[in-house]
Amino acid sequence: MELYKGKYFEIVFQDWCQEFPGACIVSGHKESLSDMEVEEWIELGKLEKELERVCKKVFNADMFNFACLMNNAYRDNEKPHVHYWFVPRYKNELKICGKTYKDRHFGYNFWKWANSRFKRQKDIFTREDRLVIYDMMKKEFNIDNVKMD
């Protein structure tokens, strides 16, 4: 689900999984980070700043992982493109959609336990819950107000 579409990047809300409430993918069009122009870096910086503001305000997130992972394109024989995983992290429990969310591995890399079905963070949200989370972010998101000092 699209949260934002700009000149160089779009933000895709992870409606298939919200194991970290507010998680999104910031996707660009260039094949490599070194191909990006100054204007693209500026837009990317504004997007990161706005995503952090939104997740702090709406979900009281404590910190954020922002990771550029491009390996799958080569493994899957696809054309690579610059994209980042934006992953809010939560020190305290979060009450949302009538559920209590706990970031089980707060303070650790979000991929550390991703491949272990016993240790990985579980997505406790239904499809309807994910739509509520998306709507909360969409209503608050406003890149036009982002100032880059």
N, C-alpha and C positions, 0 to 999 in steps of 0.2 A: 504494500500500500504506500502510495507516494505521500510523503510529508512535505516535500519541497522539490521544486524543479527550477534551477537557475540556468545561467548562461553556460557554466562549466561543470556543474555538479547537480546531482539530485540526491535526495535522502529517501531511502526506502525503509519504512517501518517494518520490523520483523514480525509480521502477523502470523507467521508459521510457528514462532517460538518466542516467548518472553521469559526465558529463564532468568534474565536480568531486566526488570521493568524499565522500559524506555530504550532498549537496545535498538539500534538502527544501523544501516549500511549507508555510508556516504560514497556514492559512486561517481567517478569521473569518466572522461572519454579518451584520455591519453593512455598510451600503452605503458609508459614508464614515468616514474617521478621526475626523472631528469628531462623529460619532454615538456614539463609544465612551465608556463609563463608566469610572470609576476602577478598578473591579474587573477590567475587561477589559484595561486597560493593565498592571495588576499581573500577570495571567496571562500576557500577552504577554512581559513582562519576565522572568518565570520561565522561560518556554519558550526564549527567546533564551539566557539564562544556561545552561540545561541542555544545549541543543544545542551550545553552545561547549565546555562541559566534556566532553561525550561525544566530540566530534570531536578535541579535544586529546588525550584519553586513548586513544581507539581508533586514531586515524589520525595523531596528532602534527601536527595542523593548526596553522598559524602565525597566521593572521588570518581574518577572516570578512567577507563582504559580506552585508548585510541590507537588501534593497531592496523597497519597496512600489511595485508597477507595476500600475496598474489600467486602462491604456488599451484593452486588447483587448476588454473588456466593451462599451465604447462602439462600437468598430469593428465588433464582431461582433453588435451589437444584442442583447446579453444584459444582465441585471440585474447591475450591478457589486457586488462585495463586497470587503471589506478582505482582502488577502492579501499575504504577504511571501515573497520568495525568500530562503532561507538558503543561502549558498554558502561552504563552507570553502575556504580557499586554502592552498597549500603551497609554501614556499620551497625545500624539499629534495625529492628524489625519494622516492616512497612505494612500498614493496614490498608488494603486496597481491594475493591470489588468484593467486599465481605470476607476476604481471606487475609491471613497473616503470612507475609513473605519474609523469609530469612535468607540473607546472602551467606550461605554456609561456609564459603571460603574467602570472606572479606580479607583484603590485604594480600591476596595471592593472585598470580596471573590467571586470568579467566579461562585459559586453555589447559591449565595444569592437569585437571581431572576430567577434561571433556570426553576422553575416550573410555573412561571407566563407567560402566552403567551403575556401579555401586557407589562411586564417590562423586559423580558429576552433579552439578546443580540441576534440580528438577524444575520443569515448567509446570506450575500449579494452576495456570490460567486456562480457562475455556476459550473457545473462539469468540464468544460474546464478551468475555472479560478483556480480551485483546483489543476488540473494537472500542471498548470504553477507554482503555489506556491510550489508544491511538487518538481518539477524540479529545482527550484531555491535553495531549501534546499539541495536536493540530490547533486547538483554540488558543493556546498560549504562544505558539511559535510565530515570531515576527522578525525576520532578518533585516527588515528596513530600519529597525531601531538600533541595530548593532553598530557601535562606534569602535573603530580601531585606533587606539592612541599611539 
